[in-house]
Amino acid sequence: MSDITLLSEADLRACVALDLPSIEAIEQAFVLLATAAVAMPPILRLDIPEHNGEVDVKTAYLPGLERFAIKVSPGFFDNRGTRPAEPQRHDDAVVGAHRFAGGLVAG
């Protein structure tokens, strides 16, 4: 099994440029989402009322791509940062998978 790398928001900002090729790739993904036979099930939501929270799981597959991603997004609405003025913290996880080989991939 391959190692899994965890990246913070700062890590992502340091290694992903928001340049023209990136913007064009994002635009193409939205075009495919609107026009292709996308497999995108409803959001799975798990409520955790005793902690004023929820966890959402989202995924989609675009035909023709070798990979797909799964996003796990928890929200615990009483959690704040270390200072009262800080907004609620979200610690999302995005996992990539290869549709042919199985297993997890990075990128």
C-alpha positions as CSV (number, residue, x, y, z in Angstrom):
1,M,0.0,0.0,0.0
2,S,1.3,3.5,-0.8
3,D,1.8,6.2,1.7
4,I,-0.9,8.9,2.1
5,T,0.2,12.5,2.3
6,L,-1.9,15.0,4.3
7,L,-1.8,18.6,3.2
8,S,-2.9,21.7,5.0
9,E,-4.5,24.6,3.3
10,A,-1.1,26.4,3.4
11,D,0.5,23.3,1.7
12,L,-2.1,23.3,-1.1
13,R,-1.7,27.1,-1.6
14,A,2.1,26.6,-1.9
15,C,1.9,23.8,-4.5
16,V,-1.2,24.7,-6.6
17,A,-1.0,27.7,-8.8
18,L,-4.2,29.5,-9.8
19,D,-2.9,30.2,-13.2
20,L,-4.6,30.1,-16.7
21,P,-4.1,26.3,-17.2
22,S,-5.6,25.6,-13.8
23,I,-8.6,27.9,-14.4
24,E,-9.1,26.2,-17.8
25,A,-9.1,22.8,-16.1
26,I,-11.6,23.9,-13.6
27,E,-13.8,25.4,-16.3
28,Q,-13.7,22.2,-18.3
29,A,-14.7,20.2,-15.2
30,F,-17.8,22.4,-14.8
31,V,-18.6,22.0,-18.4
32,L,-18.4,18.2,-18.1
33,L,-20.5,18.3,-14.9
34,A,-23.2,20.2,-16.8
35,T,-23.1,18.3,-20.1
36,A,-21.7,14.8,-19.6
37,A,-23.2,11.6,-18.2
38,V,-21.8,12.3,-14.8
39,A,-22.3,9.8,-12.0
40,M,-23.0,11.9,-8.9
41,P,-25.1,10.4,-6.2
42,P,-26.9,12.5,-3.6
43,I,-24.9,13.8,-0.7
44,L,-24.7,11.4,2.2
45,R,-25.3,13.2,5.4
46,L,-24.7,11.9,8.9
47,D,-26.1,14.1,11.7
48,I,-24.4,14.1,15.0
49,P,-26.9,16.1,17.1
50,E,-25.4,15.6,20.5
51,H,-22.3,17.5,19.3
52,N,-24.2,20.0,17.0
53,G,-22.5,18.6,14.0
54,E,-22.8,16.7,10.8
55,V,-20.6,14.9,8.2
56,D,-21.3,15.1,4.5
57,V,-19.8,12.7,2.0
58,K,-19.7,13.8,-1.7
59,T,-18.4,12.1,-4.8
60,A,-18.7,12.1,-8.6
61,Y,-17.3,10.3,-11.6
62,L,-16.8,11.8,-15.0
63,P,-16.7,9.3,-17.8
64,G,-13.4,9.2,-19.5
65,L,-11.3,10.1,-16.5
66,E,-9.1,7.6,-14.8
67,R,-9.6,9.0,-11.3
68,F,-12.4,10.1,-9.1
69,A,-12.5,11.8,-5.8
70,I,-14.5,11.5,-2.5
71,K,-14.8,14.5,-0.2
72,V,-15.6,14.0,3.5
73,S,-16.7,17.3,5.1
74,P,-17.4,17.4,8.8
75,G,-19.0,20.4,10.4
76,F,-19.3,20.8,14.2
77,F,-20.9,24.1,14.6
78,D,-19.9,24.8,18.2
79,N,-16.2,24.4,17.3
80,R,-14.4,27.6,16.9
81,G,-10.7,28.5,16.5
82,T,-8.6,29.4,19.5
83,R,-9.8,33.0,19.5
84,P,-13.5,34.0,19.8
85,A,-13.4,36.0,16.6
86,E,-12.2,33.1,14.5
87,P,-14.8,31.5,12.3
88,Q,-15.9,27.9,12.6
89,R,-13.1,25.5,11.5
90,H,-13.7,22.9,8.8
91,D,-11.3,20.0,8.3
92,D,-12.3,18.5,4.9
93,A,-10.6,15.5,3.5
94,V,-10.4,14.7,-0.3
95,V,-9.4,11.2,-1.3
96,G,-8.5,10.3,-4.8
97,A,-8.9,6.8,-6.2
98,H,-7.9,5.2,-9.5
99,R,-10.8,3.5,-11.3
100,F,-8.7,0.8,-13.0
101,A,-6.0,-0.1,-10.4
102,G,-8.1,0.5,-7.3
103,G,-6.5,2.0,-4.3
104,L,-5.8,5.6,-3.4
105,V,-3.8,8.1,-5.4
106,A,-2.5,11.5,-4.8
107,G,-3.5,14.0,-7.6
